[in-house]
């Protein structure tokens, strides 16, 4: 088995061309350098260097051997680079699972921000129904989760990181887009992109609108991402989780709903596992964006 130290000594001789210079490069005495080269040649069973005066040059076998050794040098240098990136949290895989109703706004924006400083981290993003997320995290199949509070599974850890009012999203040219604050009566006659029956957001919005005697045409979906695209296409409007408050200006505008419907949101960690560098970095971005969303909600609040 060739020792990396012997291969490094060979590289020093190739660079220095004399034992004296190679010893200076390698930081050893001349006799020690000579012994390293002799040991390498003995182990390889090859004459690697030929002496011409004071200089050492590679033999034909030496050139072939050295070319092959370059792959070892490249791999070693790459490992050092990988180690540095791992220490900085900029290497590896980040597995995220999130409640399907939280696809719009915060997560896509967070992933875009994360990618700017973590270009060597691959991201796996999986959306699931609320009831399945805790089970997946309890089994440590993901590094980080995002869901609405409460979290009932004692086998996971969580931190509440945001408390936000739901938002109304509407096409830019829709009548609701001209309002700063949307009330239940404003939905009368609108096409409303609704979430599936049985979800808490659907229950709360149905309760709000029916209590005001509002009639809407409903299109039902299980995904906030689908709801967003339907709204962007001008099909209708939607009431979505407050994490959408960080959406940038575009074909869809975000408006506040009053009376407010508020939910708390949590970052969920697999129990017993210390968060990896990328997961910790991503959580910091989520917390910062939550502050932005809360600030925007305050700015939109009626005076």
ChimeraX attribute file (.defattr): number of C-alpha atoms within 10 A of each C-alpha:
attribute: neighborCount
match mode: 1-to-1
recipient: residues
	/A:1	5
	/A:2	10
	/A:3	10
	/A:4	13
	/A:5	12
	/A:6	19
	/A:7	19
	/A:8	17
	/A:9	23
	/A:10	25
	/A:11	19
	/A:12	20
	/A:13	26
	/A:14	19
	/A:15	12
	/A:16	18
	/A:17	18
	/A:18	20
	/A:19	23
	/A:20	18
	/A:21	17
	/A:22	23
	/A:23	20
	/A:24	15
	/A:25	15
	/A:26	18
	/A:27	11
	/A:28	13
	/A:29	13
	/A:30	17
	/A:31	11
	/A:32	13
	/A:33	24
	/A:34	16
	/A:35	13
	/A:36	18
	/A:37	20
	/A:38	16
	/A:39	15
	/A:40	20
	/A:41	17
	/A:42	12
	/A:43	13
	/A:44	14
	/A:45	9
	/A:46	13
	/A:47	15
	/A:48	23
	/A:49	22
	/A:50	13
	/A:51	12
	/A:52	9
	/A:53	7
	/A:54	9
	/A:55	16
	/A:56	17
	/A:57	16
	/A:58	19
	/A:59	15
	/A:60	13
	/A:61	13
	/A:62	19
	/A:63	15
	/A:64	12
	/A:65	15
	/A:66	18
	/A:67	11
	/A:68	11
	/A:69	17
	/A:70	13
	/A:71	11
	/A:72	15
	/A:73	15
	/A:74	10
	/A:75	12
	/A:76	13
	/A:77	12
	/A:78	12
	/A:79	12
	/A:80	11
	/A:81	13
	/A:82	16
	/A:83	14
	/A:84	13
	/A:85	16
	/A:86	17
	/A:87	11
	/A:88	13
	/A:89	19
	/A:90	22
	/A:91	20
	/A:92	17
	/A:93	15
	/A:94	18
	/A:95	17
	/A:96	21
	/A:97	23
	/A:98	24
	/A:99	20
	/A:100	19
	/A:101	26
	/A:102	25
	/A:103	22
	/A:104	24
	/A:105	22
	/A:106	22
	/A:107	22
	/A:108	16
	/A:109	17
	/A:110	19
	/A:111	16
	/A:112	11
	/A:113	14
	/A:114	21
	/A:115	15
	/A:116	9
	/A:117	12
	/A:118	20
	/A:119	11
	/A:120	16
	/A:121	18
	/A:122	15
	/A:123	15
	/A:124	12
	/A:125	15
	/A:126	15
	/A:127	18
	/A:128	16
	/A:129	14
	/A:130	17
	/A:131	11
	/A:132	13
	/A:133	23
	/A:134	25
	/A:135	14
	/A:136	17
	/A:137	23
	/A:138	19
	/A:139	12
	/A:140	17
	/A:141	13
	/A:142	21
	/A:143	23
	/A:144	24
	/A:145	25
	/A:146	27
	/A:147	25
	/A:148	21
	/A:149	16
	/A:150	12
	/A:151	19
	/A:152	9
	/A:153	13
	/A:154	10
	/A:155	14
	/A:156	20
	/A:157	19
	/A:158	21
	/A:159	13
	/A:160	17
	/A:161	19
	/A:162	23
	/A:163	19
	/A:164	22
	/A:165	23
	/A:166	24
	/A:167	26
	/A:168	25
	/A:169	28
	/A:170	28
	/A:171	23
	/A:172	18
	/A:173	12
	/A:174	17
	/A:175	12
	/A:176	22
	/A:177	19
	/A:178	13
	/A:179	12
	/A:180	13
	/A:181	19
	/A:182	18
	/A:183	18
	/A:184	18
	/A:185	12
	/A:186	14
	/A:187	19
	/A:188	16
	/A:189	11
	/A:190	19
	/A:191	18
	/A:192	22
	/A:193	25
	/A:194	24
	/A:195	24
	/A:196	16
	/A:197	13
	/A:198	8
	/A:199	13
	/A:200	13
	/A:201	21
	/A:202	17
	/A:203	13
	/A:204	12
	/A:205	18
	/A:206	15
	/A:207	12
	/A:208	18
	/A:209	18
	/A:210	12
	/A:211	10
	/A:212	13
	/A:213	12
	/A:214	16
	/A:215	16
	/A:216	15
	/A:217	14
	/A:218	15
	/A:219	17
	/A:220	15
	/A:221	16
	/A:222	15
	/A:223	20
	/A:224	24
	/A:225	16
	/A:226	16
	/A:227	28
	/A:228	25
	/A:229	14
	/A:230	19
	/A:231	24
	/A:232	19
	/A:233	13
	/A:234	17
	/A:235	17
	/A:236	22
	/A:237	28
	/A:238	26
	/A:239	25
	/A:240	28
	/A:241	25
	/A:242	29
	/A:243	27
	/A:244	28
	/A:245	29
	/A:246	24
	/A:247	17
	/A:248	12
	/A:249	9
	/A:250	10
	/A:251	14
	/A:252	23
	/A:253	24
	/A:254	27
	/A:255	24
	/A:256	26
	/A:257	20
	/A:258	17
	/A:259	12
	/A:260	13
	/A:261	16
	/A:262	15
	/A:263	18
	/A:264	16
	/A:265	24
	/A:266	19
	/A:267	20
	/A:268	27
	/A:269	24
	/A:270	23
	/A:271	16
	/A:272	11
	/A:273	11
	/A:274	11
	/A:275	15
	/A:276	15
	/A:277	17
	/A:278	25
	/A:279	21
	/A:280	15
	/A:281	17
	/A:282	20
	/A:283	21
	/A:284	15
	/A:285	19
	/A:286	23
	/A:287	17
	/A:288	13
	/A:289	22
	/A:290	22
	/A:291	17
	/A:292	16
	/A:293	24
	/A:294	19
	/A:295	14
	/A:296	14
	/A:297	20
	/A:298	12
	/A:299	11
	/A:300	15
	/A:301	14
	/A:302	10
	/A:303	5
